[in-house]
Amino acid sequence: SIPLQHGAHRLGKRTDAEMQKWREHGLGQFIHWGVYAIAGGHWQGKYYPGAAEWIRSWEEMPKDAYDNLYKEFNPTDFDAKQWAKQAKYMGAKYMIITTKHHDGFCIWPSKYTDYTIKNTPYKKDLLREIVDAYDKEGIDVYLYFSIIDWHEKGYRSAIPETAEEKVAYEEFKQFTRNQLIELLTDYPTAKGLWFDGTWDKAWIEQVQFADDLEKEMRAMRPGLIIGSRFRADENGKRHFDSNGDLMGDYEQGWERDLPNSIADVNGNDWDCVMTIPENQWGYHSEWRGYVKTSFDLIDMLVRSVSMDGNFVLNFGPDGKGNIRPEETKLAKEIGDWMKINSEAIYGCSYVNLKKQGWGYFTRKDNKIYLTVFNRPINNMLNLEIAKGGVKPVKAYFLSDKKGVDIVNAGRNKQNSSLYNLVIPADFISGQPFVIVLEISQSD
Ligand SMILES: C[C@@H]1N[C@@H](C#Cc2ccccc2)[C@H](O)[C@@H]1O
């Protein structure tokens, strides 16, 4: 392997309690909220076709007009407790909040810039209200932080060339470090940092600085969880270093995407962060294209957990602090499903059984959960178990514990046994449903 100073500092999954707790969450909530929510994907009546939180980059958006939006930011409908209660009902075990997106606006009163919530009509520390409300609901808080900062004078995307630019970028690096230390100091209950906006060449080049900063943050907060997107190795490799080893504690590569199979996750922890519309994170008042249903989202959730990942669903509150009706409806529908079926999610992980067309397997201890999305016409759930693997003991519906027959499905394969779990023909369900298969280790 290639000798590296700044590649992965740990091989394999973290085994500490903090990471195990993260691993068991299954479902998270992402919240993108900032001054872009005031624009809501429009400017002077024109529709912005991009992602709403990127509207400042739109050629139709005057930069000074955008940079003065904060003077209007006064979310009078904002109610952090209501947000946290809704997330609790949905079944989210953690929440990632944008402290600062690429535009540089800080929802906390940072000492290192004036471009913060403190200098808006709202004045109060939004981040404090959100962190406290989610803490009270027992939902772990993670802080999203964008290294890209279009507002900060020393920020550069390209590698600084002139002496003056180099000085400016050094100041920007210190500014970035100052804000991160400030966040970890002032919001000590935050369990981790979700970094974004780290693809600039100027940042990728800061190999030693970023590695030292990550070490400093981890030393400040033992157990802190930081994903693979924060830094690059000395060859400019991101997420996976020059030896193909994952940097950080989990892979942050699945943005609006999901692995196809367990092979795609390379034995690492990972999260999928997902939008409800096709590609809107911040509030856009006019969603176009496909809007995912709760069926789609529950499928993605179970699929993620079945491959050892967490599924993080994004919400984009509007400029007054309201969670929009579409998101409220989905939070309710997902919560209704989780109320019955969350045992198949929380603390569950991948189980090595042949993938079946009817849905997904998740496992916890001596229980395998079969979540059915595509009910077979013959009501037979195929189950193939490698010889010497686990042994089926009994099966029943998770919802009401009613027994489910397990019948031998013959075909006498060389290295595996085949079974069918029989769904009673009179069993009716308009929702994805879960059958529990209790197993014993084959003697
Ligand atoms: C979590 C998500 N990452 C951000 C991005 C992006 C992006 C930027 C360029 C090309 C493709 C994607 C989005 O604005 C949102 O914050």
Ligand as a Chemical Component Dictionary entry (heavy atoms), coordinates in Angstrom:
data_LIG
# 
_chem_comp.id                   LIG 
_chem_comp.type                 NON-POLYMER 
_chem_comp.pdbx_formal_charge   0 
_chem_comp.three_letter_code    LIG 
# 
loop_
_chem_comp_atom.comp_id 
_chem_comp_atom.atom_id 
_chem_comp_atom.alt_atom_id 
_chem_comp_atom.type_symbol 
_chem_comp_atom.charge 
_chem_comp_atom.model_Cartn_x 
_chem_comp_atom.model_Cartn_y 
_chem_comp_atom.model_Cartn_z 
_chem_comp_atom.pdbx_ordinal 
LIG C1  C1  C 0 -26.437 18.228 1.134  1  
LIG C2  C2  C 0 -26.467 18.950 -0.190 2  
LIG N1  N1  N 0 -25.169 19.239 -0.706 3  
LIG C3  C3  C 0 -25.254 20.503 -1.448 4  
LIG C4  C4  C 0 -24.742 20.339 -2.802 5  
LIG C5  C5  C 0 -24.305 20.238 -3.836 6  
LIG C6  C6  C 0 -23.799 20.059 -5.142 7  
LIG C7  C7  C 0 -22.977 21.010 -5.667 8  
LIG C8  C8  C 0 -22.505 20.851 -6.953 9  
LIG C9  C9  C 0 -22.849 19.745 -7.684 10 
LIG C10 C10 C 0 -23.679 18.802 -7.131 11 
LIG C11 C11 C 0 -24.161 18.947 -5.848 12 
LIG C12 C12 C 0 -26.696 20.897 -1.446 13 
LIG O1  O1  O 0 -26.870 22.292 -1.526 14 
LIG C13 C13 C 0 -27.137 20.309 -0.112 15 
LIG O2  O2  O 0 -26.644 21.092 0.969  16 
# 
loop_
_chem_comp_bond.comp_id 
_chem_comp_bond.atom_id_1 
_chem_comp_bond.atom_id_2 
_chem_comp_bond.value_order 
_chem_comp_bond.pdbx_ordinal 
LIG C1  C2  SING 1  
LIG C2  N1  SING 2  
LIG C2  C13 SING 3  
LIG N1  C3  SING 4  
LIG C3  C4  SING 5  
LIG C3  C12 SING 6  
LIG C4  C5  TRIP 7  
LIG C5  C6  SING 8  
LIG C6  C7  SING 9  
LIG C6  C11 DOUB 10 
LIG C7  C8  DOUB 11 
LIG C8  C9  SING 12 
LIG C9  C10 DOUB 13 
LIG C10 C11 SING 14 
LIG C12 O1  SING 15 
LIG C12 C13 SING 16 
LIG C13 O2  SING 17 
# 
